Amino acid sequence: MAKRGPTYTCQACGAVYHRWQGKCDACGTWSSLSEEAQAAPVPGARGASGGRPRGRVFALEGLKGETQDAPRIVSGIGELDRVTGGGFVPGSVLLIGGDPGIGKSTLLMQACAALASAGRRVVYVSGEESTGQVRLRAERMGLSDAPVELAAETNVEDIVATLGQGPRPALVVIDSIQTMWSGEVESAPGTVTQVRGSAQALIRYAKTSGACMILVGHVTKDGQIAGPRVVEHMVDAVLSFEGEGAHAFRILRGQKNRFGATDEIGVFEMTGKGLSEVSNPSALFLAGRDQAAPGAAVFAGMEGTRPVLVEIQALVAPTSLGTPRRAVVGWENSRLSMVLAVLETHGGLRLGQHDVYLNVAGGLRVNEPAADLAVAAALVSSLTGAILPPESVYFGEIALSGAIRPVSVAAARLREASKLGFEAALMPSGGAEAGDGDGLSLRRFGHVTELVADIAARAPRRDAK
């Protein structure tokens, strides 16, 4: 039998090589290959003569049968329950990631305290902090009286053995999965092999015991959860905690959820006592906006099943550089380039000698193409100096031909705008019926030239010349 040689695993993407090299061919990262021992073959996988494999015969079932809705463990934090689909499902595993200091441990400590105060057994295992540090954070938030069981441990086998003692916990928090290590894996803690092996052991315990488990994951510099992507496939839900240090708002976004809707968001505000829920994020994102300044348009968007109104701010200024600048915060840079090209080609605007700055107010990141119309309106308003009607909202997708295409869930967007006191909506032709406006005045555009002409008519006389 040939001797098995060492393998080298990329710590950024998990690609495996049989020899060391300076650059990973899969992800392009330099100096990321680390030598790891190859897993030994499973003993008894085949018979002594190498013939038929050994295994247990199990019964197969059909698709038809009785099904029941998964029971939920309501945490008591409405925004967290909204993102998870109504609460935690027993036996499920959730992976939550976010930048350092964004508030992951704070949110999970509040959820643990709420469940423990309701009479459920909750275990919080920290691999990065001592129990004294966790107690100080709980005391600062006023949660020190909650009967949460704490531990500072990194060995997976010891954690599983300890959780098996006593009644089954309702919720287990592992902070973080990158600090865990298993004695059955011959690799250093934090490597791809250790993260994968530790996650498999913890997920196996959650599925067999019925306890809900939350794994905290570090993120890379581009915002992706560090470690192998196979961990995201193994868990039942992947949550991303977003926000910027300059803003007090934090957004919990569901990227994957087997028991609920994806792309659902929960909005929190960081305070001295921890994270507080924001029940009406639209009013929060629109607070303090300057209604008399050009280059600002209100976008009626959808985040999962929740309609959210947010202000799109644009600044178009002449440039002295050979290559104009394009700076975007909260939106896709490639999408902005497409809208600019459509406005130049079909709208008759000349933006090649102007710097363009685009910002989504409040720290929210918009991903849907329905923001094209609001972005275009803000750009034209800033270029011409025209002030957009402050009581109007915009939504619609712009095609490469300049046509404004309808978007989904238009009725929910209009209801949210009407609830917040808006009077008009500028939208694509055929996006919703006349009776879906909830009292709003609906103005429809079929092509981007109609939008440019409507905004240019509001421009000051000196700019019109």
Secondary structure, 3 states (H helix, E strand, C coil): CCCCCCEEEECCCCCEECCCCCECCCCCCECCEEEECCCCCCCCCECCCCCCECCCCCCCCCCCCCCCCCCCECCCCHHHHHHHCCCECCCCEEEEEECCCCCHHHHHHHHHHHHHHCCCCEEEEECCCCHHHHHHHHHHCCCCCCCCEEEECCEHHHHHHHHCCCCCCCEEEEECHHHCECCCCCCCCCCHHHHHHHHHHHHHHHHHHCCEEEEEECECCCCCECCCCHHHHHCCEEEEEEECCCCCEEEEEEEEECCCCCCCEEEEEEECCEEEECCCHHHHHCCCCCCCCCCEEEEEEEECCEEEEEEEEEEEEECCCCCCCEEEECCCHHHHHHHHHHHHHCCCCCCCCEEEEEEEHHHCCCCCHHHHHHHHHHHHHHHHCCCCCCCEEECCEECCCCEEECCCCHHHHHHHHHHCCCCEEEEECCCCCHHHHCCCEEEEECEHHHHHHHHHCCCCHHHHC
